[in-house]
Amino acid sequence: MKKIFLRICLIIFLIVLLVYVTNITAIPNDVILFQGEELNLGLILGISLKEDTNNYNTVETSSKINSEKRIEKKKVTLSLFNLIDVKDVEINTIPKTTVIPLGNSVGLKLYTSGVLVVGMTEIEGQKPYENTGIEEGDMIVEINQQEITSTSELLSSVNSSKGKSLDIKYIRDGKEFISTIAPIKTKDDEYKLGLWVRDGAAGIGTMSYYEPLTNKFAALGHGILDIDTEELINISSGELVTSKISSIVKGKEGVPGEIKGSIINRRNNW
């Protein structure tokens, strides 16, 4: 009888232990709450929460919709019978935000932070870019220590050089490089580097939602690839413009959908 009693006690102990372990492991390490929402972790008897008052801070929301909004972060500790600390949980309290879903199509004009090299060509039988290290996909940001933000600025700097060597600062994979190029004079009395460049891109997208409190619009999407280099475009600014949809290709499993249309040049800067 004694052995049976001990076995029953052992089984009960293991069941209770399993219940507590299951309850503790089911509680996430991070919890997100809206302001005014109560924290409910579904704790069982014997497990309590202790708030770490020394680990409390406030950070800006990742969204730029409202710069006054903040996320409050604090840490609480799960305690077993107020004797053993078993787990830390981070509580993130975010402000309540009301948005209106839209789904309207919009045109996008995007401008790069610099000019993107998308190709190379000979100038009067010469290759001024040769042995400079510059490649397709590089972003030219300075010429002779002067910031370059558009193709027109690049053309102006190159033509004003009158063939003298230029110091070109460009970015590749987040790293800065400096090289020297001597422009070549063409038959049209212009100077060129032999580089095809672009300072923007355009396309059709979807406006996702509108926030009445701030009169701000936002769109959720993915990275945009340059059509020539097939690399992500480093965007510095852009415009929303009116668009006209010509056709829609419905998505299916393994194949994304597609919206085709044209851009009407009525715009808002952003």
ZIZIVEN-V260632 format. One record per residue. N is the residue number from 1. PHI is phi as a letter, one per 30 degrees, with the letter a starting at -180 (999 if undefined). Layout:
N,PHI + N,PHI
This chain:
1,999 + 2,d + 3,d + 4,d + 5,d + 6,d + 7,d + 8,d + 9,d + 10,d + 11,d + 12,d + 13,d + 14,d + 15,d + 16,d + 17,d + 18,d + 19,d + 20,d + 21,d + 22,d + 23,d + 24,d + 25,d + 26,d + 27,d + 28,d + 29,d + 30,b + 31,b + 32,c + 33,b + 34,d + 35,e + 36,j + 37,d + 38,d + 39,d + 40,b + 41,c + 42,i + 43,d + 44,c + 45,e + 46,j + 47,c + 48,b + 49,c + 50,b + 51,d + 52,d + 53,d + 54,d + 55,c + 56,b + 57,b + 58,b + 59,b + 60,d + 61,d + 62,d + 63,d + 64,c + 65,d + 66,b + 67,d + 68,d + 69,d + 70,b + 71,c + 72,c + 73,c + 74,b + 75,c + 76,b + 77,c + 78,d + 79,c + 80,c + 81,h + 82,h + 83,c + 84,b + 85,d + 86,c + 87,a + 88,c + 89,b + 90,c + 91,c + 92,c + 93,c + 94,c + 95,d + 96,d + 97,b + 98,c + 99,b + 100,c + 101,d + 102,c + 103,i + 104,d + 105,d + 106,b + 107,c + 108,b + 109,c + 110,c + 111,b + 112,d + 113,c + 114,k + 115,c + 116,c + 117,d + 118,c + 119,a + 120,b + 121,a + 122,d + 123,c + 124,h + 125,i + 126,c + 127,b + 128,d + 129,d + 130,d + 131,i + 132,c + 133,j + 134,d + 135,b + 136,d + 137,j + 138,d + 139,c + 140,d + 141,c + 142,b + 143,b + 144,h + 145,i + 146,c + 147,d + 148,c + 149,c + 150,a + 151,d + 152,d + 153,d + 154,d + 155,e + 156,d + 157,d + 158,d + 159,d + 160,d + 161,d + 162,h + 163,j + 164,d + 165,d + 166,c + 167,d + 168,c + 169,c + 170,b + 171,c + 172,b + 173,h + 174,i + 175,c + 176,c + 177,b + 178,b + 179,b + 180,b + 181,b + 182,c + 183,d + 184,c + 185,d + 186,c + 187,d + 188,d + 189,i + 190,c + 191,c + 192,b + 193,c + 194,i + 195,c + 196,d + 197,b + 198,b + 199,c + 200,a + 201,a + 202,b + 203,a + 204,c + 205,b + 206,b + 207,d + 208,d + 209,a + 210,b + 211,c + 212,d + 213,d + 214,c + 215,h + 216,c + 217,c + 218,b + 219,b + 220,c + 221,a + 222,b + 223,d + 224,c + 225,c + 226,d + 227,d + 228,c + 229,d + 230,h + 231,c + 232,d + 233,d + 234,d + 235,c + 236,c + 237,a + 238,a + 239,b + 240,c + 241,b + 242,d + 243,b + 244,b + 245,d + 246,c + 247,a + 248,b + 249,c + 250,d + 251,d + 252,b + 253,e + 254,i + 255,b + 256,d + 257,d + 258,b + 259,c + 260,c + 261,a + 262,b + 263,c + 264,c + 265,d + 266,c + 267,b + 268,b + 269,d + 270,a
